[in-house]
Amino acid sequence: MLWALLGLAAVIYTTGCLVPLGIPASRVEGGYAAQGGANLRVGTHVVGYRRDPNARWDLGAGYSLTTVTRDAMTTHANGVYLEGSYLHRLDDHTRLSIGPGMNLMFRDSSEDMVPVAYVRAGVELYTPMVAAVSSSDKCGVAAGTWFGQAAIGAYVDVEKPIGESGVAAVIGVSGRLPAFGGAAIVIPYCK
């Protein structure tokens, strides 16, 4: 059996390229603060990998960007966020979420890090899913599966820089993509 797998790998290697494909479950959200700034968060969240419609909690982490900060000398801040939330199911495809989060933001290109605590509340229309997909043409073939939860929603959060004055309220929209796993065989130099 091992020799058959090694032989298949050698054939694929000499005649084409085997490329693993993977996309983590992702949440993207964009919002607008009353002070005139835009907020963006892109990350991966545990609930996006689950097909259980009765999930009660979510944890996530990712990249965060704010275009206008409370400091008049800086134009933007970026960093990472960590967030947890409690999920309350309203019906078959709607849920509320509420929970705390923390942004670790760096202003402009400086090394000045500002932790920003926030509380986020949101509503989502969601659906658990598993969908197999495949594609082929004369230069290769790809196959894989989307699995987890897809969603679209709206949120509001209240942010407070730790150790600084000021509070910001942000309102925005969010979307989730389920995770994807698969592989492709590509024939090099094919036209």
Buried (B, 14 or more C-beta within 10 A) or exposed (E): EEEEEEEEEEEEEEEBEEEEEEBBBBBBBBBBBEEEBBBBBBBBBBBBBBEEEEBEEBEBBBEBBBBBBBBEEBEBBBBBBBBBBEBEBEEEEBBBBEBEBBBBBBBEEEEEEBBBEBBBBBBBBBBBEEEEEEEEEEEBBBBBBBBBBBBEBBBBBEBBBEEEEEEBBBEBBBBBBBBBEBEBBEBEEEE
